[in-house]
Amino acid sequence: MTKKLLLTFIIFFSITANSIAELQEILINPDNEEYTRISSGLAGSNITIINSDEIKKNLDSNIPEILESYSGIAVRSLYDGVDGKNSSLDMRGFGEASKSNVLILINGLRLNDIDMSNVSFSHIPIESIKRIEVIRGGSAGTLYGSGAVGGAINIVTNNEKKINQARTSLGTHKKQNLDFTISSSINQNGLLTLSGSELSNENFRESADYSNSSFILNFQNSINRTKFNFDYYNSRQEQDLPGPRVKGGSVYNYHYCNRYEDSRTAKHIGGSFAMNGNSCNVEQRDDYSDSENERVNASLMHEIDLANKISFNLGYKNKTDKAFLAANGNTLETPNNGDRYLNTKIDGNIFNSRYENRLVDDRTSNILNIGFDHAHSFYVSKRHRKEDEPVGHSYDADLKSESFYLQNTMYFNYYDLALSFGMRSEKSYFSARDEVDRTVSGFINSWDATEHETYNNTTNNQALNLGIEKKLNKNLSFYWNYSESFRIPNIDERIKATTSGSFALKDQESEGVELGFILANTILSLNASYYRMDTKNEIQYDQSVNTNLDPIERQGLNIDLEYKPDDRQKIRTSFNYTNAEFTSGSLTPGSGGPDSCNYDNTTYCSNSNTWKNLMGGGTTFSLVGKKVPLVAPINFSINYENELQDNLNFDLEFKYTDEKYVSNDQENIEPQIPDYYLINTSLTSLNGPYTVSVGVNNVLDKKVYDFAVSSTFHDDAHYGLSNVYPLAERNMFVNFGYTF
């Protein structure tokens, strides 16, 4: 990779050195508040800024739906991702582990937790967002630390503008939503804002009801050159879990009872392990996952003078998750030893400080950021057979990280040239222990629960980025960046490494390079880039056992195009190509007969028909050239907007997702998730303070799914069988908003 990186740099430098700008046009002016790609401090990176005007056109969409219309962002939605709940954002093609390789932030503060839970976007009112910064690739790791390997998404809220508005919407499946934002001036420099949201939705599947209530209280005040900001956030949500539907071959009774072809909307129900028993467990308890979330942040920014600022942030978070997952034999009255009730608490504190220096001159401008970050999280999880029974298994984990970083961007006005450099050094301390009570029902046997050795570990990681951006003329500029990033394993990945009874996993490392150009004029805007990324010790989230994977190489294209033929029409399209494949490694078969493989192996048995006929037999199976599961090679979308008349807007969206391998299928032999396309449309009227919109999603009522997982039982009988999570059928909505 080093030789290719050097060659790319030489070619790019030669182009920029021999190009003369036709018209000098400053890309960044650090002494004003207008936010640009360059003022992020990451010149040379592929960054998209989604401004408030664009966001306001999508008030009926949740944040993941807005993001997936831009290149390089794929969204997977379990249980249809109601209002952004249970939606995973994948950047750079990480598949099942994408939620741990994309960093989600609000006002620069991370929302990702120590576990593997998805970030819930439902508590962030769309109206409160000032902009969304999409940073592709690992360059954001210098600013934000572990987890920004595939990229980072920073949601910036507007805490300085007085807003009073309310919005309500109704939709298919009894969807009801109410959002409001109320602001009040405390004094000439102070503002108090309360935003709230209430949502309920029965969803299109049985036993998939979802409700969420949340509010954010913000207070900000300015005294001379000092700004103070305080946020308090509270959220409660309840989610019934409908479970998967079964597609492909049938093995046990409960597979026959959950056929995808028989019903897409039914919940997953249990049953016996009998073959063709056709006796379905309709009395099984429903699974659920409830959560309470609380966050407090206080920040202080002091402007020393026109060139220097210093800021501090202190925060506390507290999250409690309660979930019940029923085994196949469970009934409403009688528990099963495989049942699990989980009561998990995550709390912790953060401290951030940053010094910023901005020097502005007629010929050069420079932005320097130096910062220190501290984060400490505590994880306590109690596992029971059911809610009112004793604790059978408990986990305690502690993760602390401390880091220093530097990010500098210099802009040469005369040459329209920006150079950036950043580095980060982060030290992490992790400890974990667990305890199993073998006298508690459901935890008596070793196969019911695996004990782990007490674990303590300290690691050091570094992140780095180099970037160049050169404007060749008033319409065309090139950019290039090189980045090194990292992430440490989350607690769910460590717990799932069960066969060894150890919490040990190596930290993941990556390096990447990207080269792109931006072409923009009054009617056309085009941003296109090519990237390559190499990872080692990539962490696999498997349904049976987690491991550090062999090296993986990713290459791809990101293209965003916007065309405005006139003042009333706009066509925006995005295209994403991703090729993620293993560059080394192999799998060793397990032992046992074709119909009775030992189930501690991670691939098929040596004398199974699947191993011999589909995988070529032998003693090993090479992973070289095999694709990363759950990564679609091609995604694209086309969005057409037309202002039919003043304040009446029509929107039509087309989205396509290519076929991809199912989760758990590193071998690339299982039937793939089919490709699909969706069409959505809406009509919005803006009449003074009133906003009214109506729309239809999945206009053609396509029967599709974007997530599936193959069986962990690697025997012939389970080949071709997978659990799938259907997406919503055709649904409609009506939305009414009022600003006062």
N, C-alpha and C positions, 0 to 999 in steps of 0.2 A: 504494500500500500504506500510505503514511503516514496518509492520511485514514481508511482503514478501521481502522488500528491505534489512532488517536486516538479514534474513535467507540467501538470496543470497550472501550477503557480507561475512557471516560466512563460507559458503561452499567454496566460492572462496578463502578466506584467508587461509583456511585449506589446500586447494590444493597447493597454492603457498608456504606456510610455510614448507610443507613437500616435496617439489620438489627441486632437486639439478640439476643445469644446467650441462649437459654433457660436453659442451664446452663453455667457456666464450666468448661471442661475443657482443661487445659494440653496442647498438642500436643507440646511439647518441653521437656525438663528437662535442660539441658546439663551438669549435674553428675552425671548417672548414665551408665552405659555402654550403655543400651538404644538401639538404632539405629532411627531412624524416618525417614520421608520428609523431614521438615524438617531433621533434624540432618545431612543430607547437605550442607547449606549452599546448596541450590538450591530454596528455597521457591518455590512457584508452578509448578514443572515437573511434568510427568507422569512420576512415578517409581513403579516397582513394586519392592518388596523381597520376594524369594523366600527364605524362611528355611530353616534346616536341617531342620526337621520336614517341610516340603513336599518338599525335595530327597530325603530318606530314603525317601519313598514311591515314588521313581522311580529306584531303584538300577539297574534294568535299562535305563534310558534314558541316552543320552549328553547332553551339555550342550545342543547345538542342539535336540534333541528336547524337552527340558524347556522351553526358551525359546519354541519356536514355539507352545506352548499358551497363550501370553499375547498380548494384542493388540499390533499394531504391529510384529510380528517375523515375517518370512517367511523360510523356509529353502530353499535350493537345494542339491542334493546330487549332485555328479558322482561316478560310480562307486558310487553308493548311500551315500556319506558314511559309510563304516565307522567306527564309534566316534567320529564327529565329524570325521573326516578329510575334506578336500575339501568341506566344507560352507560355503556363503556365507550370512551373515545380512544380510537387507535390512530396513532401517528407513526409513520415509518414501518408499519407492518409487524407488530409484536403479538398479534393474535390473542390467545387466552390471557397472557400476562400484560396486556396493553394498559389496564387500569393502574398498574404499578410503574409503567414506563412513560406515562404522560402526567405532567405536573399541572394541577388545577389550583389557581390562586385567585383571591379576591383582594384587590388593592395591594398586591405584592405579598400577601400572606397565604401560605399553603393551606389547602383544604384537605389534602390527602392525609389519611390517618396511618397509624402504625400497623393496622390490619389491612385486609384486601378488599374492604367494602368500597362500592362505587361512591363517588362524590354525588350527593343529591343537589341538583340545581333548582329544585322546586321552591326553595326559600328565598331565592334572589329575584325580586320584582323586576320585570323587564324594563319598566318605566324608569327605574332608578339607575340604569346602566349608562355611563358616559361613553365608554368605548370598550372593545374587547381586543386584546393584543394576542395574536396567534404567532408564536415563535416556533418554527419548524426546525427539527434537528436538535442536537445536544448543546448548542452554544449557550442556551439559557442556564445550563448547569453552573456557570460561574456566578450568576446573580442569585440563583435560588437553591442550588445544592442538589442532593440526591433525588433521583426520580425523573429528572427532565431529560432522559435519554432520547426518547422519541420526539419530545418537544414540550412546550409549556403554553398554557392558556391563562392569561391574566385578565380578570374581569374588574374593570375600574368603575366604581360608582360615583355618582355626582352628589357630593355632600355639601356643595356650596351654593346650590341653586334652589330657590324656594319653589316647591311643587305641591299642588293640591289636586288630586285626581282620584277617581274611582273607576273600576272596570269590573264588569261581570260577564260571564259567558256560560252558555248552555250547549250541550252537545249530545251525541249519540251515547248510549249506555249510561244514561242519567248523569252525565258529567255536569258538575256545577262548580263554578269557580268565582271567587270574589277577591279582587286585589284593591288596595287603597294606599295612598301616600298623602300624608298631611304634614305641612311645615308651618312653623311659627317662629317669628323673629323674637329673640330674647332681648336683644338690644341692637345697637347699630352694627355690631360685628359678630353677633351670636345667632345661631340658627338651630332649632330643635326639629327633627324630622322623625315621624313614625310611619313605617311601612308595614303592611300586614297582608297575609294571604290565607284563604281558606279554600280547600279543594276537596271534592269527593268524586269518585268515579267507580262505577261497578265493573268497568272494563268489559271486553267482549268475550272473556272466558269465565267459566264458572269458578267460584271461589277465588276471585282475583280482585276483590274490592280494595280500593285504596283511598285513604284520606290523609290530609296533611293540613296542619295549621301552624303558622309561623309569623313572627314579627321581628322587625329590626328597629331599634331605637338608636338614633344618631344625634349627637350633640357636637357642634363645632363652634369655636370662638377664636377670634383674632385679637391680640393685644400688641400694638405696635408691630414688631417684626416676628412675633411668635404666634404660631397657630396650634391650637389644641383640638384634638378629635377623639371622640369617645363613641364606641359601638357596643351595643348589647344585642345579642341574637338568641332567640329561643325558638325551637321547632319540635313538634310532636307529629309522628306519622305512624299509621297502621297500614300494613300491607298483608293481605291474604296471598298465599303462594299457590298458584294452580298446578305447578309442576310441569314436567315435560309430557309430550305425546311420543309414542313409539312409532318409528318408521323403519321399514326393512323387514328382515327375517324375524320370526317369532320363536321364542324358546320356552319361557315359563308362562304360567297362567296370567300373571299380572301384565305381561307384554300383550297378550291377546285382549286384555280388557282395556287397553289404552292405545288402540290403533289410530294413528294420525289420519288414515284414510277413512275411518268410521266417523270421526268427529275432530274438528280443529278447536272447538270452543269448550269441550268438556275438560274438567280437571283430571289430573292423574290420580288413579285410585290403586289400592293395593290388591294383594291376592297371594295365593300359595305359590310354591315352587313347582307344583305339578305341571306336567306337560299337557296342554290342551284340556285342562280341567274345566275351563269355561265357568268358573265360579268366582265372580268378581266381588271384591270387598267394598261394597257401597257404603258400609257403615264406618269407614276409616275416618279418623279425625282430619280436619283441614290443617295444613301447614300455615304458619304465619311468621311475619318478621316485623316487630315494632321497634321504634327508635325514639329516643328523646335526646335532643342536642342543645347544648348551651355554649355560647362563646362570648368572651368579653375582651375587647381590645382598647387600649388607650395609647394615643400617639402624640408626640410633641415635635414640632418642627420650628427651628429658630433660624432666621436669616441673619447671619452675622454681619454681612454686608451684601452688596449687589453680586458679588462673585462667590460667596461661601455660605453654605447651609449645613446644618447638622440636625439629624432627626433621631428620635428614639421611639420604640414601640414595645409595649408590655402587654402580654395577652395570656388568657387562661381558657381552656376548653374542657368540656365534660360531656361525654356521650355514653348513653346506656342503651344497649341493644338486647332485646328479648325475642327469642325465636323458638318455635317448636317444629321439629321435622319428624314425621311419623314413618315407621317402618312398614313394610308391606302387610304384616300380620296384625297391625294395630286396629283396634275397633274403638268406638266411642266409650265403651265401658271398660275394656280390658287393654292395658298397655302391653307393648311388645319390648323385649330386651334391646331391640335395635332402635327404639325411640330415643330422641334426644331433645331435651329442653336446654337451651343455652342462655345464660344470663351474663352478659359481658359489659364491663365498664372500662372505658378509656378516658383518662384525663391527663392533663399536662399543662406545661407553661412554656411560653416563648419570650425571648427578648431579642430585639434587633436594634442595631444602631448603624447609622450611615453618615458619612461626611461627603459632601458634594462640593466640588469646585468647578465653576464655569468661568472661563476666560474668553472674552469676545474681542476680536480685533478685526480691522478691515481686511486683513489677509488670511488670518487663521482663527479658528475657534477650537476650544478644547473643553471636554466634559470629563471630569475625574470623579469616580465613586470609590470610596474605601469603606468597607463595612465589617461588622462582627455579628454573627448569628448564634444564638443559643436556643436549643429546644430540648425538652425533657418530657417523655411520654411514659405513662404507666398503664399496663394492661392486666386486667384480672378477669378471668373467664371461668364461670362455674358451669359444669355440665351435669345435668340430672337426667333420669329416665323420663320423668314428667314433672310438671310444675310443683306439685306438693310433696315430692319425694326428696330424700336426702341427696346431698352432693356426692356424686360418684367419682368425678374427675375435675380437678381444678388446675388452672394455669396462672402463673404470675410471670410477667415479663417487664423489663425496664430498658428503655432506649434513650440515650442521651447523646446529643451531637453538639459540637462546637466548631465554628469555622470562621476563617478570615478570607476576605475576597477583595479583589481590586478589578475595576473595569474602567478603561479609558478609551475615549473616542476623540480623535483629532480630525478637524475638517479644514482643508486648505481651500479657502474661498476662490482664489485666483485659478486654481486647477480643477475645481469642482471634484475634489478627491477627499474621501473619508477613509481613515484607518482606525481600526479598533483592536484592542488587546485586553484580554481578561484572564484572570487566574483565581483559583479557589483552593484552599487547603482545609479539609474537613476531617475531624477526628470523631469516631463514633464508639460508644461504649454500650454493649448489649449484654444482658443477662436474662436467663429464663430458667424456670423450674416448674415441675408439675408433680401432682400427687394423685394416685388412684386408690380408692377405697374398695378393696376386693370383697367387702361384705355387703355392698349395695347392689341390689338387683339391677341387671343391665351392665354391670362392670366387673362381674366375678371372673370371667375368663379373659385370657390374654388377647383373644381376638376381638373382644368387646372394646378394649381400650389399651393403647400402648403407652407404657411409661417411658419417659425420656430422661436421660442423664442431665443433671444440673449443668448449665452451660454459662460460661463467662468469656467474653471476647472483646478485644479492642482492635479497631482497624483504622487505617489512615488512607484517605483517598484524595485525589486531585482532579480538578476540572480546568480546562483551558480552552480559550477561543482566540482565533486570529481572523480578522475580517478586513476586506478592501471593497470600497464602492467607488466607482468612477463614472462620472457623467460625460458621455462622449459628445452629446449636443443637447439641445433643449428638450428633445423628446426621448432620448435613448441613454440608458445607463446600464453598466454591468456590475455584478457583485460576486464575491468569492469569500468563502469562509472555511476554516478548519476548526474542528472542535474535538475535545476529549471530555467524556462525561462518565458518570457512574451511578449506581444505585445499590443500596444495601437491602437484603431480603426483609420482607415484612413478616410479622409474627405468624400469619396464616400459612405462609409458605414454609416456615420453619416447623410448625406443628405438623404439617402434612407430610413431612419427610419421615414417615412412620416406620418403615421397615427396618431402619437402623436404630430406632429409638434415640435419635440424636437431633438436636436443634441446629446442628452445624450446616451452614451453606456458605459458599464463597460470595464475596461482593462481586457484582457485575461491572464490567468495564466496556467502554466503547470509544471508537474514534471515527470521525466522519469528515467528509469534504463535500462542498456544494458549490456549483457554479451556475449563475443565472443572469438574466437580463430583464429590464423593465422598459417597455415602450409605451409612451403615453402622449396623447394629444387631445384635442377637444371632443372627439367622437369615439376614440378607441383607447383602451388601457389593457396592456398585456404584461403579465408577470409569468415567466417560465424559468424553470431550473431543473438541473440534473444533480442527483446526490448519490453518494455511496457511503455506506456505513458498515463497519466491522465490529462485532461484539465477541467477547469471550466470557466464559463463566455465566452465560445468560441463564436466568433462573426460569425453570419450567414449572408452571402450575398445573400439575397433573391430577387426575381424579383418584389416583392411587398412591403415588409417591413422587415427591419433588426432587429434582436433581439440578446440578449445574450442567448445562448443555455444552456440547462441542461448539467450536466457532461457527458463527452464522454471518453471512454477507447479505447486505441489502443494497439494492440499486433501484432508482426510480426517477420518475418525471412528475413534476407538479406544474400545472398550467392553470392560470386564472385569466379569463378574458371578459372584458366588459365593452359593449358596443352600444352607442347612443345615436341612432339614425336621426333623431330630432328631439325636441324638448319634451315630448310626451312619451316616448318609447325607450325602453332599455332592455337589452338582452345580456344576461350574465351567465357565463358557463365556466365550469371547472372540470379538469381532467386529471386523473391520478393513475399512474402506473407504478406498481410495486412488485419487485422480484426479491423475495426473501427465501434464502435456501441455505442448507448446511454445507459447509466446505470440508468437513471431516467428521469422523465418528462412525460408530457401528453399533448394532444391537445384537445381543447374544440370545438365542432361543432358550425357552424353558424346557423342562422335562415333563414326562407324562404322555399319555395316549392322546389321540385326536379329540376324544370326547371328555377327557379328564385331565386337562393341563393343570399344573401347579400354578396358583394364582398370585404368586409373589414375583413372577417375572413381568417385564414391561413390554413384551412382545409375544408372538405366538410360539407354540411348542415345536420342537424340531421334527417330530413325526406327525404333525398335523398336516392336513391337506392344504391349508392356507399357506403354511410355511413352505411346503414343498412345491406347490403348483403356482402360487401367486408371487412368492418372494424368492423363488429360485433355489430353496434348500441350502445345504451347506452348514457351516458352523457359525457364520456371522452374516449380518445383513448390513450393507453399507448405507449410510445416510447421506453420502456426498451427492449433492444435486437435488436432494429431497426438499420440498417446499414446507415452509412453516404453516401449520394448520391455522385455519380461520383468517387467512389473509387473502383477500380477493385481488387478483392481479390488476384489474381495471375497475375503476369507479368513475362515473362522470354524472354531471347534472347540468340541465339547461333551465334557466329561469327567464320568463318573458314578463315584463311589466309594461302596462299601457295605461296612461292617464286618459280615460275615455272622454272625460270633460273635467272642468275645474273641480278638484277635490273628490273625484270619483276614480278609483284605481282598480284595475283588473290585473290579477297575477295568475300565471300558469307555470307549473313546475314539473319537470320530467327528471327522474333519478334512475340510474342504472347501476347495478352491482353484479360483478362477474361471479362465476362459480368459485368455490373454495373448498379446501379439505376440512373435514370435521375435526373438532378438538379430540385429542388423544391419538390422532392418526399421523404420527411422525413417519410411518412407513409409506404413506401416500397410497394405500391400497383400498381404503374404504370408499363407498359411493360418496360423491361430493355433494355439498349444498348447492342446489341449482341456482343459476343466475336468474335475476328478476329485474323488473322495472316497475316504478310506481308513478302515477300522475296525480298531482294535487292542484287545486285551484281555489281562488278566493276573490271576493269583491269587497272593497273597502270604501266607505264614504266618510269624508272629513267635512263637517259642517260646523264651523265655529268651534265651540268647546266640546262638541259631540263627535264621537267616533263610533261608527257602526260597521261591522264586517260580518260576512257570511261566507262559508266555504265548505268544500268537500275534499276529504283526504282519501287516497286510494280509489280514485274515480271509477276505475275499471274493475274494482273488487277482486284484485289479484290474491291468490292464495299462496303466500310466501312465508319464509322464515329465514333469519339471518344468523341463527346460532344452533348448533347441533353438536352432540358429543357421542363418540362411539363407546361401546361397552368396555369396562375394565377387565372383563373376563375374556382373555385372549385364547379362545378355542374355536373350533370350526363352527359350532352351533351359533356363536355370537357374531360371526363375520357378517357384515352388511347391516347390522342392527344399530340404530342410533336413537338417542333421545333428542327431540327437536322442540323448539319454542316458537309457536306460530305468531306471526305479526297480525295486526288488526285488519279486519275486513273493511269494507267501505264505511266511512263514518262522516258525520256532518257537525257543524258548529255554527253558532251565532254569538257575536260578541258586541257588547255595548260599553262605551267608555265616556266619561265626563270629566273635564278639567275645569276647576273653579278657583 
